[in-house]
Amino acid sequence: MKLAAIDIGSNAVRCQISSVLNQNGHVFFKKVEYVRYAIRFGEDVFNSGYIPQNKIEKFVKLLKAFQLLLDVHDVDHYMICATSAMRSAVNAPEIMKRVKEEVDMEIQVIDGEREADLINKVIFNFLDERNYLHIDVGGGSTEFNIYVNKEKKACQSFEQGSIRHMQGDESMELWNQMRHWIETNSKKYHLSRAIGTGGNINKIFEIAGKTPGKAIFRKQIEEVAAHISSMPMQERITNLLLNPDRADVIVPASEIYLSAMKWAKLETMLVPAVGLKDGMLHALYERYHPEPFVIEKIN
């Protein structure tokens, strides 16, 4: 069986196709295709409220290309989810209607709670008996989740992400709300470690030279962020090999991760390199195979 997830984020659109193997209730997801395109809806939507016509044209072409990719890979089932930028775009309904008419694909615009729920489907596999603060920073929103003994106890989504933070599209009131939520729940649940998801923390983890499966210290995140911040944009691209759409948002994103860790008084973070698209694949498998199963591996 092959499944596909198309994640329409505020910074980029991602398409992942995975083969699924089920061995006695143990499920293996094997990535066979992955495409990422920096559409950057958020930089327009968070300023004007609209997705401009030139990006709509590119977006429709991109989905047509993804449709062909799904066809040649004989994908059995797929899911398309859009997050913060499409949630905020005034013209999102007409874009979705055009995609349905021209490409015959259905886009689900999901709220922050649903986004967190999908990511949680795969985060669970990396938790132990410790109490965790899960931090997922996207381009337009940040989701927080509290886990105690592998059970989710609290969650909250805030319309504050790397692009919004980079543009200064925020208020002190929002930051105070985020801080209050984390400090309150940190005391209530005695948090001991963070777990971070999102492309920017994955890249920071990689630049820090950390071994997969090992935790990164908050001080190391601070050092990497300071190093990147000291570099001109072109050096970030040429020396660190960052994509242009990553080079400008990675420092604002790091500020959100670090602030959350400081508010919760956490010194270490796990970075499992999974995200919304992985949760979408999990949800798809769950939909068509409702019998109990255990995810053994996602790559």
C-alpha positions in Angstrom: 0.0 0.0 0.0 1.1 3.6 -0.7 -0.1 6.7 1.1 0.5 10.4 0.4 0.4 13.5 2.6 0.3 17.0 1.2 1.0 19.6 3.9 0.2 23.2 2.8 2.1 25.3 5.4 2.6 29.0 5.7 6.1 28.8 4.5 6.2 25.7 2.2 4.1 22.9 0.7 5.3 19.4 1.3 4.3 16.2 -0.5 5.4 12.8 0.9 4.6 9.5 -0.5 5.3 6.4 1.7 5.0 2.7 1.3 3.4 0.9 4.2 4.4 -2.5 5.5 2.4 -4.2 8.2 4.1 -7.1 9.9 1.9 -8.7 12.6 0.5 -5.4 13.7 3.8 -3.5 13.5 3.6 -0.8 10.8 6.6 0.5 8.9 6.4 3.6 6.8 9.0 3.8 4.1 9.5 7.1 2.3 9.6 6.7 -1.5 9.1 10.3 -2.6 9.4 13.8 -0.9 9.0 17.2 -2.6 9.1 20.5 -0.8 8.3 23.8 -2.5 8.6 27.2 -0.8 5.3 28.8 -1.6 5.5 31.3 1.3 1.8 32.1 1.6 2.3 33.5 5.0 4.4 36.5 4.0 1.5 37.8 2.0 -1.5 36.6 4.1 -0.1 37.9 7.4 0.4 41.4 5.8 -2.6 41.8 3.5 -5.0 39.0 4.4 -4.9 37.6 0.8 -2.9 35.1 -1.2 -1.9 36.9 -4.4 -2.9 35.8 -7.9 0.6 34.9 -9.0 1.0 32.5 -6.1 -2.4 31.0 -6.7 -1.4 30.2 -10.3 1.8 28.5 -9.0 -0.1 26.7 -6.3 -2.6 25.2 -8.8 0.3 24.1 -11.1 2.1 22.5 -8.0 -1.0 20.5 -7.1 -1.3 19.3 -10.7 2.3 18.1 -10.5 1.6 16.4 -7.2 -1.5 14.7 -8.7 0.7 13.3 -11.5 3.3 12.2 -8.9 0.6 10.4 -7.0 -0.6 8.7 -10.2 2.8 7.4 -11.3 3.4 6.0 -7.8 0.0 4.3 -7.7 -0.9 5.9 -4.4 -3.9 4.3 -2.8 -5.0 7.1 -0.5 -4.0 10.7 0.1 -4.7 13.6 2.4 -4.3 17.3 1.9 -4.2 19.7 4.9 -3.7 23.4 5.0 -2.7 25.3 8.2 -2.3 28.8 9.5 -1.9 30.9 6.3 -4.9 29.3 4.6 -6.9 29.6 7.8 -6.2 33.3 7.7 -6.5 34.0 4.0 -9.8 35.8 3.0 -9.7 34.2 -0.5 -9.0 30.6 0.7 -12.5 29.4 -0.1 -12.2 30.5 -3.8 -8.7 28.9 -4.0 -10.1 25.6 -2.6 -13.0 25.7 -5.1 -10.6 26.3 -8.0 -8.4 23.4 -6.9 -11.5 21.1 -6.7 -12.6 22.2 -10.2 -9.3 22.1 -12.0 -7.4 19.4 -10.1 -10.2 17.4 -8.5 -8.5 17.5 -5.1 -10.1 18.3 -1.7 -8.1 20.6 0.7 -8.9 20.4 4.4 -8.2 23.7 6.2 -7.5 22.4 9.7 -7.4 24.4 13.0 -4.6 24.4 15.4 -6.1 21.8 17.6 -6.5 19.3 14.7 -3.0 20.1 13.6 -1.6 19.3 17.0 -3.7 16.1 17.2 -2.2 14.9 13.9 1.4 15.6 15.0 0.7 13.9 18.3 -0.1 10.6 16.6 3.7 10.2 15.8 5.1 12.2 18.8 3.7 9.5 21.1 6.3 7.0 19.8 9.2 9.1 21.1 8.0 9.7 24.7 9.0 8.0 27.9 7.8 8.3 31.5 9.0 11.9 31.8 6.7 14.9 31.6 7.1 16.7 28.3 6.3 20.1 26.7 5.9 19.6 23.0 6.6 22.7 21.0 5.7 22.8 17.3 6.6 26.0 15.5 5.2 26.6 12.0 5.3 29.7 9.8 2.0 31.1 11.1 1.2 29.3 14.4 2.8 27.5 17.3 1.2 24.5 19.1 2.0 23.5 22.6 1.1 20.1 24.2 1.7 18.7 27.6 2.4 14.9 28.1 2.5 13.1 31.4 3.4 9.4 31.3 2.7 9.4 27.6 -0.8 10.9 28.0 -1.7 14.3 26.7 -3.0 16.5 29.5 -3.2 19.9 27.9 -2.8 21.7 24.6 -3.1 25.2 23.1 -2.5 26.7 19.7 -1.3 30.3 19.3 -1.4 32.3 16.0 2.3 33.1 16.3 4.9 31.4 14.1 8.3 32.1 12.5 6.9 34.2 9.6 4.6 36.3 11.8 7.5 36.7 14.3 9.9 37.7 11.6 7.4 40.3 10.3 6.8 41.6 13.8 3.2 40.6 13.4 2.6 40.1 17.1 1.6 41.8 20.3 3.0 41.8 23.8 -0.4 40.5 24.9 0.0 37.4 22.8 3.5 36.7 24.1 2.2 37.2 27.6 -0.6 34.7 26.9 1.9 32.1 25.7 4.1 32.7 28.6 1.3 32.5 31.1 0.0 29.2 29.6 3.4 27.6 29.7 4.4 28.8 33.2 1.0 27.7 34.6 1.1 24.2 33.1 4.8 23.8 33.8 4.1 24.2 37.5 1.0 22.1 37.4 2.6 19.1 35.6 6.2 19.4 36.7 7.7 19.4 33.2 11.2 17.9 32.8 11.9 18.0 29.1 10.9 19.6 25.8 10.2 17.8 22.5 10.5 20.0 19.4 9.0 19.6 15.9 9.2 21.7 12.8 11.7 22.3 10.0 13.6 25.0 11.8 14.4 23.0 15.0 15.3 20.0 12.8 17.9 22.2 11.0 19.2 23.7 14.2 19.7 20.1 15.5 21.5 19.2 12.4 23.8 22.2 12.5 24.6 21.5 16.1 25.9 18.1 15.0 23.7 16.2 17.3 23.2 12.4 17.1 19.6 11.4 16.2 17.8 10.1 19.2 20.0 12.2 21.6 18.7 15.4 23.3 20.0 18.8 22.5 20.7 21.3 25.3 19.0 24.7 25.4 22.5 26.3 25.5 23.4 24.5 22.3 20.2 25.9 20.6 21.2 29.3 21.8 24.7 29.0 20.4 23.5 27.8 17.0 20.9 30.6 16.8 23.5 33.2 17.8 25.9 31.9 15.2 23.3 32.0 12.4 22.1 35.4 13.6 25.6 36.8 13.2 25.8 35.8 9.6 24.5 37.8 6.6 21.7 36.1 4.7 23.9 35.1 1.8 26.4 33.4 4.1 23.6 31.5 5.7 22.7 30.1 2.3 26.3 29.5 1.0 28.1 28.5 4.2 25.3 26.6 6.1 23.5 25.5 2.9 20.2 26.8 4.2 17.4 27.2 1.7 16.6 30.9 1.2 13.1 30.4 2.7 14.8 28.8 5.8 17.6 31.3 6.1 15.4 34.2 7.1 12.9 32.4 9.4 15.2 30.1 11.4 16.3 32.7 13.9 12.7 34.0 14.6 11.7 30.4 15.0 14.5 29.7 17.4 13.4 32.6 19.6 10.0 30.9 20.0 11.5 27.5 20.9 13.9 29.1 23.4 11.3 31.4 25.0 9.1 28.4 25.6 11.9 26.4 27.1 12.9 29.3 29.4 9.3 29.8 30.5 9.1 26.1 31.4 12.6 26.1 32.9 13.6 23.2 30.6 17.3 22.6 29.7 17.0 19.8 27.1 14.9 18.9 24.1 14.3 15.9 22.0 14.1 16.5 18.2 12.6 13.4 16.5 12.4 15.0 13.0 8.7 14.2 12.5 5.8 16.6 11.8 2.4 17.1 10.4 2.9 15.1 7.2 3.9 12.1 9.3 0.8 12.4 11.4 -1.3 12.7 8.3 0.1 9.4 7.0 -0.6 7.8 10.4 -4.2 9.1 10.3 -4.7 7.8 6.7 -3.6 4.4 7.7 -5.8 4.5 10.8 -8.8 5.4 8.6 -8.5 2.5 6.3 -7.1 0.0 8.8 -9.0 0.6 12.0 -7.7 -2.5 13.8 -5.0 -1.9 16.5 -1.5 -1.3 15.3 1.9 -0.1 16.5 4.1 2.2 14.4 7.5 0.6 14.4 9.3 3.1 12.1 8.8 6.3 10.1 11.3 7.6 7.7 
